[in-house]
Amino acid sequence: MGRFSEDELHAVVARYEATRTAALTERDEQLRAFHAAGWRPVDLQRVTGYSRETIRQALRPEVRRATNLSRRRTSPRPPADYRPYGDRRPYVVAETLAALHGPTEGTVTLPRHLDWSGHAEYDLNRPARLASMYKVVLTEAGTVEDLHTWLDANLLRRLWPNLWLPPQLRQRWEEAFPELAAARSEAA
């Protein structure tokens, strides 16, 4: 952590917070003075560039306190029936690995429904591009035919331990094919 201590860092933050609070208080007092002198909130907003809510909170400090208190009390929670995207995503899993007879070498261009990135060309002789293509096909396949066309069972087994995949997708494939889970365990 170098030549600075935690105490020094805390001091920097404390100074910033103190000056920020003082500056905010001074600004709000000045805005209230302008308002008391006849400036309308809309004019204060137009001239300062502050939002309507900022002006409202400056003119009425109790509104800022209530807003801040409300923000602290309510932690964002998803609805009770919420399911994460990965749990709702319809990942496709092959019926059998033996049916996967996709290309194993050369350069392939994935169709747009699988890869719309603009970099849909993959040189399968480059390990990083090969792994990238398998990740794309596994995550974006809409049909089992996509899997049969673009994946090879032997390559999939070899790449499986190192593929970066959504946990839900990995779980579904490993439940269907325990040998993939075993390959990952052996690699670890």
CORVENDA-V179806 format. One record per backbone hydrogen bond with DSSP energy under -1.0 kcal/mol. CO is the residue of the C=O (numbers start at 0). NH is the residue of the N-H. If there is no record, write none. Layout:
# CORVENDA-V179806
co=CO nh=NH
co=CO nh=NH
This chain:
# CORVENDA-V179806
co=4 nh=8
co=5 nh=9
co=6 nh=10
co=7 nh=11
co=8 nh=12
co=9 nh=13
co=10 nh=14
co=11 nh=15
co=12 nh=16
co=13 nh=17
co=14 nh=18
co=15 nh=19
co=16 nh=20
co=17 nh=21
co=18 nh=22
co=19 nh=23
co=20 nh=24
co=21 nh=25
co=22 nh=26
co=23 nh=27
co=24 nh=28
co=25 nh=29
co=26 nh=30
co=27 nh=31
co=28 nh=32
co=29 nh=33
co=30 nh=34
co=31 nh=35
co=32 nh=36
co=33 nh=38
co=34 nh=37
co=39 nh=43
co=40 nh=44
co=41 nh=45
co=42 nh=46
co=43 nh=47
co=44 nh=48
co=50 nh=54
co=51 nh=55
co=52 nh=56
co=53 nh=57
co=54 nh=58
co=55 nh=59
co=59 nh=62
co=59 nh=63
co=60 nh=64
co=61 nh=65
co=62 nh=66
co=63 nh=67
co=64 nh=68
co=65 nh=69
co=66 nh=70
co=67 nh=71
co=68 nh=72
co=69 nh=73
co=78 nh=81
co=83 nh=86
co=83 nh=87
co=84 nh=88
co=88 nh=90
co=96 nh=99
co=99 nh=152
co=105 nh=123
co=107 nh=121
co=110 nh=113
co=110 nh=114
co=119 nh=109
co=121 nh=107
co=122 nh=125
co=125 nh=129
co=126 nh=130
co=127 nh=131
co=128 nh=132
co=129 nh=133
co=130 nh=134
co=131 nh=135
co=132 nh=136
co=133 nh=137
co=134 nh=138
co=135 nh=139
co=136 nh=140
co=142 nh=146
co=143 nh=147
co=144 nh=148
co=145 nh=149
co=146 nh=150
co=147 nh=100
co=150 nh=101
co=151 nh=155
co=152 nh=156
co=153 nh=157
co=154 nh=158
co=155 nh=159
co=158 nh=161
co=159 nh=162
co=165 nh=169
co=166 nh=170
co=167 nh=171
co=168 nh=172
co=169 nh=173
co=170 nh=174
co=171 nh=175
co=172 nh=176
co=176 nh=179
co=177 nh=181
co=178 nh=182
co=179 nh=183
co=180 nh=184
co=181 nh=185
co=182 nh=186
co=183 nh=187
